[in-house]
């Protein structure tokens, strides 16, 4: 298992995947005011959000900032 200063990296990455999936679903369903989206955006640090957005891009091949929800 990979570690970062003795902390498992796998746990952090799993969370990013989960957040990325939740954001993707909210965008797809045009429900950006969902409680999960507000919670993710308001409680994550900048570095956690960057990692989540990078995970979104890796999984979906699209930068989250370029996704339209109209």
C-alpha positions as CSV (number, residue, x, y, z in Angstrom):
1,X,0.0,0.0,0.0
2,X,1.3,3.5,-0.8
3,X,1.8,5.9,2.1
4,X,2.2,9.6,2.5
5,X,4.2,10.2,5.7
6,X,2.9,6.9,7.1
7,X,-0.8,7.6,6.2
8,X,-2.5,5.4,3.6
9,X,-2.9,7.2,0.3
10,X,-5.6,4.7,-0.8
11,X,-8.1,6.1,1.8
12,X,-7.8,9.7,0.5
13,X,-8.0,8.6,-3.1
14,X,-11.2,6.6,-2.5
15,X,-12.8,9.7,-1.0
16,X,-11.9,11.7,-4.1
17,X,-13.5,9.1,-6.3
18,X,-16.6,9.2,-4.2
19,X,-16.8,13.0,-4.3
20,X,-16.1,13.0,-8.0
21,X,-18.9,10.5,-8.6
22,X,-21.4,12.5,-6.5
23,X,-20.5,15.7,-8.4
24,X,-20.8,13.9,-11.7
25,X,-24.3,12.6,-10.8
26,X,-25.4,16.1,-9.7
27,X,-24.2,17.7,-12.9
28,X,-25.8,15.0,-15.0
29,X,-29.1,15.3,-13.2
30,X,-28.8,19.2,-13.2
31,X,-29.2,19.2,-9.4
32,X,-26.2,21.4,-8.3
33,X,-28.0,22.5,-5.1
34,X,-28.0,19.0,-3.7
35,X,-26.9,18.7,-0.1
36,X,-23.9,16.5,-1.1
37,X,-22.6,19.0,-3.6
38,X,-22.9,21.9,-1.1
39,X,-21.2,19.7,1.6
40,X,-18.4,18.7,-0.7
41,X,-17.7,22.3,-1.9
42,X,-18.1,23.9,1.5
43,X,-16.1,21.5,3.7
44,X,-13.1,20.5,1.5
45,X,-9.8,22.4,1.5
46,X,-8.5,23.8,-1.8
47,X,-6.1,20.9,-2.2
48,X,-8.8,18.4,-1.6
49,X,-11.1,20.1,-4.1
50,X,-8.2,20.2,-6.7
51,X,-7.7,16.5,-6.1
52,X,-11.4,15.8,-6.5
53,X,-11.6,17.9,-9.7
54,X,-8.5,16.1,-11.0
55,X,-10.1,12.7,-10.3
56,X,-13.2,13.9,-12.1
57,X,-11.1,14.8,-15.1
58,X,-9.2,11.4,-15.0
59,X,-12.5,9.4,-14.8
60,X,-14.5,11.3,-17.3
61,X,-12.0,12.9,-19.6
62,X,-13.5,16.3,-19.1
63,X,-12.5,19.2,-17.0
64,X,-15.3,19.9,-14.5
65,X,-15.0,23.6,-15.3
66,X,-16.0,22.9,-18.9
67,X,-19.1,20.9,-18.1
68,X,-22.3,22.6,-18.9
69,X,-25.4,21.9,-16.8
70,X,-28.0,23.7,-18.9
